[in-house]
Amino acid sequence: MVLAILNNDESFLKKYSKENGIYFNTESMPIFVSCKNIADLSKEELNSLDFKQLMYKLCVLNFGAHFSEIMEAEFVGIIDIYEPQNICVILDGWDEILDTEKGTIFCEKLNNYIEQYSMVDVIITMRFSYVAPQLAQPYSGQYKIRPLSDADIREFCKKWCEIIFSPNQQRAKNYSLISEQILSSKDQQIK
């Protein structure tokens, strides 16, 4: 979704919008935040920073060297240049915030941001079995992502191994081993 917005991939966005009954602003600037990185921030940092600063910190943690050339002031300045209706904050893996206290602090910061900039689009992804956060604005919709089939799991493992392992026989062995272990797992979270 982020890549489609950045690349202005109209065909993907139209197809996705039609399938899910949602509208994407192709003029928007997506900000991808991986919620699992909240664990790397201290409670003091979470309490002392505003949401824009938190987004910056989390982007640096997520993208590392690719993002670290941008200074915090530049990042906040870029966000401030955009009209709120042209910002799309994507919070991926809300269920991966494992510290309840940190999750509460982060949610308060998010709510303060949403109250101040009510036109900002916020997309939150999480596993279906988790409770959605209480946000300052009502949800425009809630969508369940289709579970992966066995073929989907094998395809994902194959692509993952193609990126991680160099091209050789070991790659095929690892892909088969990983995908079959996932498929045979009794734990639905793993599968």
C-alpha positions as CSV (number, residue, x, y, z in Angstrom):
1,M,0.0,0.0,0.0
2,V,2.8,2.4,0.9
3,L,4.7,1.6,-2.2
4,A,1.5,2.0,-4.3
5,I,0.9,5.5,-2.9
6,L,4.6,6.5,-3.3
7,N,4.7,5.2,-6.9
8,N,1.2,6.6,-7.7
9,D,0.1,3.2,-8.8
10,E,-3.4,4.1,-9.8
11,S,-4.3,0.6,-11.0
12,F,-3.5,-1.0,-7.6
13,L,-5.1,1.8,-5.6
14,K,-8.3,1.7,-7.7
15,K,-8.5,-2.1,-7.5
16,Y,-7.8,-2.1,-3.7
17,S,-10.3,0.6,-3.2
18,K,-13.0,-1.1,-5.2
19,E,-12.4,-4.5,-3.4
20,N,-12.5,-3.0,0.0
21,G,-14.9,0.0,-0.4
22,I,-12.3,2.5,0.8
23,Y,-10.8,5.6,-0.8
24,F,-7.1,6.4,-1.1
25,N,-5.9,10.0,-1.5
26,T,-3.1,9.5,-4.2
27,E,-1.7,12.9,-3.2
28,S,-1.0,11.8,0.3
29,M,2.4,11.2,1.9
30,P,2.4,7.8,3.6
31,I,4.4,7.5,6.9
32,F,5.0,3.9,7.7
33,V,5.5,3.1,11.4
34,S,6.3,-0.4,12.6
35,C,4.7,-0.7,16.1
36,K,7.1,-3.4,17.2
37,N,9.8,-0.7,17.4
38,I,7.9,0.9,20.3
39,A,9.6,-1.6,22.5
40,D,13.0,0.0,21.7
41,L,11.8,3.4,23.2
42,S,11.9,4.1,26.9
43,K,8.8,5.2,28.7
44,E,10.6,8.5,29.3
45,E,11.0,9.0,25.6
46,L,7.4,8.1,24.9
47,N,6.2,10.6,27.5
48,S,8.5,13.5,26.5
49,L,8.1,13.4,22.7
50,D,5.1,14.6,20.7
51,F,3.6,12.2,18.1
52,K,5.6,13.7,15.2
53,Q,8.8,13.2,17.0
54,L,7.8,9.7,17.9
55,M,7.0,8.9,14.3
56,Y,10.5,10.2,13.4
57,K,12.2,8.0,16.1
58,L,10.2,4.9,15.0
59,C,11.0,5.5,11.3
60,V,14.7,5.7,12.2
61,L,14.4,2.5,14.1
62,N,12.6,0.8,11.2
63,F,14.6,2.1,8.3
64,G,18.0,2.7,9.9
65,A,20.7,4.1,7.6
66,H,18.1,4.6,4.8
67,F,16.3,7.1,7.0
68,S,18.9,8.4,9.4
69,E,20.2,11.1,6.9
70,I,17.0,13.0,7.6
71,M,17.1,15.1,10.7
72,E,14.2,15.2,13.1
73,A,13.5,18.9,12.4
74,E,13.5,18.2,8.6
75,F,11.0,15.3,9.1
76,V,8.7,17.4,11.3
77,G,9.0,20.3,8.8
78,I,8.0,18.0,5.9
79,I,5.0,16.8,7.8
80,D,4.0,20.4,8.6
81,I,4.2,21.4,4.9
82,Y,1.6,18.9,4.0
83,E,-2.1,19.6,4.5
84,P,-3.4,17.2,7.2
85,Q,-5.8,15.5,4.6
86,N,-2.6,14.6,2.6
87,I,-0.9,12.7,5.4
88,C,-1.5,9.0,5.8
89,V,0.0,7.4,8.9
90,I,0.2,3.6,8.6
91,L,0.7,2.0,12.0
92,D,1.7,-1.6,11.2
93,G,1.4,-4.4,13.8
94,W,-0.5,-2.7,16.6
95,D,-0.7,-6.1,18.3
96,E,3.1,-6.1,18.4
97,I,3.1,-3.5,21.1
98,L,3.9,-5.9,23.9
99,D,4.3,-3.5,26.8
100,T,0.8,-2.4,27.9
101,E,2.0,0.8,29.6
102,K,4.0,1.8,26.5
103,G,1.0,1.0,24.3
104,T,-1.2,3.2,26.4
105,I,1.3,6.1,26.3
106,F,1.6,5.7,22.5
107,C,-2.2,5.6,22.1
108,E,-2.5,8.8,24.1
109,K,0.1,10.5,21.9
110,L,-1.7,9.3,18.8
111,N,-5.1,10.5,20.1
112,N,-3.6,14.0,20.8
113,Y,-2.3,14.1,17.2
114,I,-5.6,13.0,15.7
115,E,-7.5,15.5,17.8
116,Q,-5.2,18.3,16.6
117,Y,-5.2,17.1,12.9
118,S,-8.5,15.4,12.4
119,M,-8.1,15.2,8.6
120,V,-5.1,12.9,8.8
121,D,-5.7,9.4,7.6
122,V,-4.6,6.7,10.1
123,I,-4.5,3.1,9.1
124,I,-3.8,0.5,11.8
125,T,-3.0,-3.1,11.0
126,M,-3.3,-5.8,13.6
127,R,-4.2,-9.5,13.9
128,F,-8.0,-10.0,14.0
129,S,-8.0,-11.5,17.5
130,Y,-6.6,-8.3,19.1
131,V,-8.6,-5.4,20.5
132,A,-8.5,-2.3,18.4
133,P,-7.2,0.9,20.2
134,Q,-9.7,3.5,21.4
135,L,-9.1,6.4,19.1
136,A,-10.2,10.0,19.3
137,Q,-12.0,9.8,15.9
138,P,-14.4,7.1,15.0
139,Y,-13.2,4.4,12.7
140,S,-14.2,4.7,9.1
141,G,-14.1,1.0,8.7
142,Q,-12.7,-2.2,9.9
143,Y,-11.4,-4.9,7.5
144,K,-10.3,-8.4,8.0
145,I,-7.3,-9.4,5.9
146,R,-7.9,-12.8,4.3
147,P,-5.8,-15.5,6.0
148,L,-3.0,-17.0,4.0
149,S,-3.6,-20.3,2.4
150,D,-1.0,-23.1,2.4
151,A,0.0,-22.1,-1.1
152,D,0.3,-18.4,0.1
153,I,2.6,-19.5,3.0
154,R,4.8,-21.5,0.7
155,E,5.0,-18.6,-1.8
156,F,5.9,-16.1,1.0
157,C,8.6,-18.4,2.4
158,K,10.0,-18.9,-1.1
159,K,10.2,-15.1,-1.7
160,W,11.6,-14.5,1.7
161,C,14.4,-17.1,1.2
162,E,15.2,-15.6,-2.2
163,I,16.0,-12.3,-0.5
164,I,17.8,-13.8,2.5
165,F,19.8,-16.6,1.0
166,S,22.2,-16.4,-2.0
167,P,21.2,-18.4,-5.0
168,N,22.1,-22.0,-4.5
169,Q,20.7,-25.4,-3.5
170,Q,20.6,-24.3,0.2
171,R,18.0,-21.7,-0.6
172,A,15.5,-24.3,-1.9
173,K,16.2,-26.6,1.1
174,N,15.7,-23.7,3.6
175,Y,12.5,-22.6,1.9
176,S,11.0,-26.1,1.9
177,L,12.0,-26.7,5.5
178,I,10.7,-23.3,6.8
179,S,7.4,-23.5,4.9
180,E,6.7,-27.1,6.0
181,Q,7.5,-26.2,9.7
182,I,5.0,-23.3,9.5
183,L,2.3,-25.4,7.9
184,S,2.7,-28.3,10.4
185,S,2.6,-25.9,13.4
186,K,-0.4,-26.3,15.8
187,D,0.0,-22.7,16.9
188,Q,-2.3,-20.5,14.8
189,Q,-0.2,-17.4,15.6
190,I,2.8,-19.0,13.9
191,K,0.7,-20.3,11.0
